[in-house]
Amino acid sequence: MTVHPPRVSDARVRRLAATLYGYAFLSELVLLYPLYALLFSDTGLSVWQISSLFVIWSAASILLEVPSGAFADAFSRRLLLSLAPVVAAAGFALWVLVPSYPAFAVGFVLWGAAGALASGALEALVFTELDRLGAAGRYARVIGRAKTAETLAVLTSILLAGPVFAVGGYPAIGAASVLACLLAAAVATRFPEHRGPAPAKAAPDAAPADAVAEAGPDRTGPDDDEDLGWWASLRAGLAEVRADRAVRAAVLLAAVVAAVWGALDEYTPLLARDTGVGEATVPLLLLLTWIGVAVGGLLAPAGERLTARGYAGLLALSAVALAAGALSARPAGFALVAVAFCGFQLATVLADARLQARITGGSRATVTSLAGMATDVTIIAVYAAYGLLATGAGNGVAFAVAAVPYLIVALLLATRVGRPARRRPERASAGHTG
């Protein structure tokens, strides 16, 4: 067994974290983010055409999510993390060089593919490398800070988009976006990656919300990171989710927690406008929500100390804040929406940490990608439900109703606290469990 001196391990953890934060920031430093809808409209696209592009984007992500995760497990997670920003850059370049509906559609396919390439591979690589260094317990705080780096990049994009557009229009915005993606690809080559079996290590810190599933077998053994082919990696990941109730519950929890508020984020400008403020004030209200998201990522170390009941309380309080802020129909209500988004971001990070702690096989990226695919499918369902509710009852009511799933999940978590955990059969017969 290889034992790393603590000082050496800490230095390696810091290098891994610094690479992750740089990659996360550059990947989201896309100046097209706040303006691409305007680019589509200025090109002459109708609302339904723009909506169809969002569907194409989601469909591409769903179709490629799990196959790309299996590829990452079979070959190289670092390679996919390097390719993802390049693929996104190609899509953004296409938008500004040949602005038209077909070009926008192809660009969204490329953007969806880029997201699928990175999703699963990033979480799996970071957890595995931390695990090898005996620092798996730091995963939540490291990923939480990476999420904050992404949020800061989005805020920077919002601040820079106007001045850059004033200087060079959409070509300048596109060029800056492509450059950021290419820099992210260069940073990705600095990620460490070990494909061999991990050394024996201590169990990672307990993850929150364990009451959502039975305790299951002991999960403190080393991660089986043996090299498998693509098909074998895909089958192994699917088999682990199907056979292990705790992993399956963690996948579902991660998907539900991330999907609802992730979909609502697209409609916050409409909610802000309904408060009666002018168009120029809408970005300031949105800035509040992004600050909340950034703070939520930074709170991950404190969130790790939450019990299952505390995690349920976090979801419930965030849901109540969301509903109250949305129904207030006043600008001040966005402070409550920001508090809600802060709580949901924290809950999302903790759910991801719990999922990584539950996975024991070598197809970690595949299992994580399954959670990503479930998230994408749920987001599409939220889009459809929101459209129906908002059309009939308004944006405030639609936001409030969207808080209900979080209250249901919180209730399920709280009611399972104190129940004796049923031990499922040993892994040899796990394939016969539902």
N, C-alpha and C positions, 0 to 999 in steps of 0.2 A: 504494500500500500504506500502510495506517495503522500507524504505529509508536507504541506507548504508552511513555511514559517509565517506566523501571523503578519509580520511587517510586509513580507513579500506578497501575501495574499491580499492585504489591504491595498497595496499599490496597484495590483492587477484589477481589483474591484473598481478602484477610482478610474483607471484607464478605460475599463469597459463602460463605466457610467458616463465618462466624458464623451466617449465616442457615440454612445446612445443619445445623449442630449444634443450633440451637434447634428447627428443624423435626423433626429426628430424635428429640430428647429428648421433645418434647411429643407426638409421634405414638405413642410407646411408654409414655407416662405414663398407663397405663390401669389403674386400681385393680381393675377386674373381672378382670384376668389371673389373679391367684392364687386367685380365688374363684368363677369362673363355673361350674366343674364342680360345686361345692357348691350353687350356685344351681339348676342343672339337677336335681341329686339331691333337693334340698329341695322342688322343685316336683313330685316324684314320678316323674321319668324313670328308666327302667331303664338298665342298663349298655349294652345293645344300642342303645337309643334315643340315648344320648349318643354312642356310636360312629358311629351313622348321621349325626349332626350333623357330626362331623368329616369324613365322606365328602362331605356336601353342601358344606361349607366348601372342601374341596380341589377338588371338581368345579367350583364357581363360579369359583375362581381360574384353573383350567386353561382353561375355556371363554372367559373374558374377557381372559386375559393378552395374547395376540397382537393381537386387535382393538383393545384399548386402547392398545397400543404404537404401532400404525399411526395411531390417532387423534392421539396425542401428536406424532408426526412430521408429520402433515398440518396440524394446527391449532395447538395450544399445549401444551407440556409443563408450563408453569407453571399453566395452567388446571386440568389434571388433578391436579397436586399440591395445588391448593387444594380441589378437589372431594373428593378421596379421604378426608380426615379427616371431612368433613361426612357423607359416606355411612356411614362407620364409626360416627359419633356417632348417626345415625338407628337403626342396628342395635342399639347398646347401650341406647338409650332404650327401644326396643321390648321388650328383654329384661326390664327392670325395671318397665315400665308394664303389660305384658300377659304376665306369665310363664306360658308354655304351650309345648308342643312346636311348634305352627305358628309362634308368634312367635319361638322360638329358631331354627327353620329359616330363616325369612325374615331374621333378624338375621345368621345365618352367610352367607347369600347376599350380604347387603349388605357384611359384613366381607370376604368374598372379593373382591367387586367393588372395594372400597376398596384392597385390596392389589394387585389387578391394575392399577388406575388409576395407582398410584404406581410400581409395578415397571416398570423400563425407562425411564419418563419421568424419574425422579430421576437415575439414572446418566447418561443421555444429556444432560440439561441441565447437570449439573455438569461432565462431561467437555468438552462443547462450549464452555461459558463459560470454563473453564480454558484450553482450547486457544486461544481468541480472545485471551487475555491472555498467551500464550506460556508457560503454566505447566502444560501437560498432564502433565509429569513429576511434578507434585505430586499427581496424582489418587489414587494408592494411599494416601498418608499422610492426605489429606483424608477419603477414604471410610473409612479405618481408624478415624480419630477419630470420624467420624459413627457408625460401628458401636459404638464405645465409649460414645458418648452414648446410644444406644439401650439398651445394656446397663445403664448407670447409671439410666436411666429405669425399667427393669424392676425393678432392685433397690430403687429408691425406692418403686415401687408395692407391692412385697412388704412394705416397712417400714411404709407408710402404710395399707395395706388393713385391718389389724387394728384400729387405733385409730379409723379412720373408720367401720368397720362397727359397732364398739361404740357409737358415738354415734348413727348413723342407719340402720344396717342396709343392706340391698341398695339402697334408694332413694338413700341418700347416696353409696354406692359408684358407682352408675350416674350420678348427677349429676356427681361429680368426673371420671369418665371422659369424659362428654360435654363438659364444660368444657375438658378438656385437648385434645380433638380440635378443638374450635372455635378454640382458641388456635393450634393447629398450622396450621389453615386460614388464619388471619390472617397468621401468619409466612410462609406460602408465597407470599403476594402480594408479598413483598419480594424474591423471587428475580429476578435479571436474566434476560432472555431475548432473544436476537438470532436472528431468523429468516433473515437474509440470509446470503450466502456469507461464510465466514470468511476473514480476511486470510491471506496466506502466512506460514508460521512455520517454526521449526526443528522437527526431528523430536523427538517425546517420548522420554523416557528409555526404555531397553529394558526390556521386561517379563520376568518370570521364566518359566522352563519352556518356552522356545521349542523345545525338542527334541521336543515332542509333535506338531509338524506341520512340514512343509517351510517353508522361509523365505518362499516366495511372492514376488510382485513388490514393488517399492519402495512403502512405505506412508507416506512422509513428506509427501505432498501435502496440501493443505487439504481439510478435510472438506466434501463437497458437501452443503450444507445448504439447497438450493433448496426452495421450497414445492411440495409435491406433494399431490394429493388423497389421500383415505383409501385408496382401492383401489390407487392407484399406489404409495403408501408401503408398503402391505402386500406388494404384489408385488415391489417393489424389495428389501425386507428379506429375503423368502424367497429371492429370486434370489441375493442376496449370500451367504447361508449355503449355498445349493446349489452355487454355482459356485466359491466360494473355500474351498479345503481348510483353510487356516490359520484362517479365521474359524469354519468348521465344527468344527475340533478345539478351538478356544478355547471355543465354546459347550458342547461335550460335557464339557470339563474343568471349566468353571465349574459345570455341573449336577451332576456326580458328586461333586465336592469339597464342595459346599454341602449336597447332599441327605441324605447318610447320617448325618452327625452332627446335622444339623438335625432329622431324624426321631427319632434316639436321645434328643434332649433331652426329648421328651415322656415317656420312660420312666425318666428318672433318679430320680424319686421311688420307683418300684418297686425299682430297683437299690439305692437307699439303705436302704429298709426291709429288704431281704434281708440287709443287714450285721448285723442284730440290734439296731439302735438303736431307741429309742422314737419315737413319732410326733412328739414335740416336738423331737427332734434332727434329723429329716429335713430341715427347712428350712436348718439350719446346714450340712449336707453339700451341699445344692444351692447355697448361697451360695458355696461353694468353686468350683463349676463356673462360676458367673457371673463371679466374679473372674477366673478363667482366660480366659473369653471377652473380658472388658474389656481385659486385658493383651494378648491377641492382636491386638486392633484397634490398640492403641498401638504395637505392634512393627512396623507396616507400613513405616516409613522404613528400618529395619534389614533387613526382609525384601526390600526392593527390590534389595538388593545380592546376593541369592542367585543363583547360577548355576542352570542346569537341573538339574544333579546335586544341588546344595544344596536345591533345591525338592523333588526326589524324596526326599532324606534327611529333610526336614521332615515329609513325609507318612508315611514309614516309621516314624520315631521316634514320631510322634503315634499311629500305629496300634498300635505295640507298647505304648506307655504305656496306651492305652485297654484293650487286652486284659488286660494285667497287672493294672491297677487293678480291672477288673470281675471277674476270676477270683479275686482275693484274698478276696472276700467279707468284707472287714473295713472299718471306717470309715476307717482310714488309707489304704485303696486309693483313696478319692475324691480324694486329693491327686494321684495319677497320672491319674485321669479329668480333673481340672481342667487338668493339663499338656497332656493330649491335646486338650481343647477349645480351649485357648490356641493350640496349633499348627494346629488345623483352622480356627479363625477367621482366623488370619493367612494360611493357604493360600487361604481363600475370598476374602479381600480381594485378594490378589495375582492370583488367577485372574480376578477381575472386572476388575482393571487391565489384564491381558493382553488380555482380550476387547475392552475399549474401545480399546486401542491398535491392534488388528487391524481394526476397522471403518473403512471408508473412505467409504461412501455416506451419503446424507442420511437413511436410515431407521435411525438409530442406536437409537432407542427400540424399534423393531420387532424388531431383531436381539437386543437385550438382553432383550426380553420373550420371545423364543423360548427363550433360556437359562432364563428364569424358568419357562416352561411345562415345559421338560424337567426342571427341578428338581422341580416339583410332581408330575409323573408318576413320577419316581424315588422321591420321598418316599412316595407311595402304595404302590409296590412294596416299599419297605423296611418300611412298616407291616405289609403282608401277610406278608412273610417273617419279621419279628420275632414276630408273633403265633404263627406255626407253631413257630418255634424255642423261644420262651420257654415255650409251653405244654408242650412235650415235654422241654426240657432246662434251663429256668430262665433268669432274666434275665441272669445273669453270662455264661453260654455264648452267649446271643443277642448281647450286646454284643461279645464277643470275635470271633464270626463276622462281625459287621458291620465289624470292622476290616480284614477280608481285601480288600475292594475297594480300600482305600487302598494296601495293599501291592502289589496288581496294578498300579495306576496308577503308583506309584513305580517299579516294575520297568520298566514301559513307557517312562517318562521316562528312566531311567538307561541303558537299553540303546540309546536313540536318540542319546545324546550321542556326538559324534564321527562320526556317519554323514554322508556328504555329502548336502546337501539337493538334491532334484530340483526343478528349476524347472518350474512348470506353464506351460501355454501362456499367451500374452498374454490380457488381459481380453476382447479382441474375440472370441476363440473359447472363452472360459471356460465358456460355457453348455453346451458339449459334454463337460465333464469330469464325473466322477461325484461 
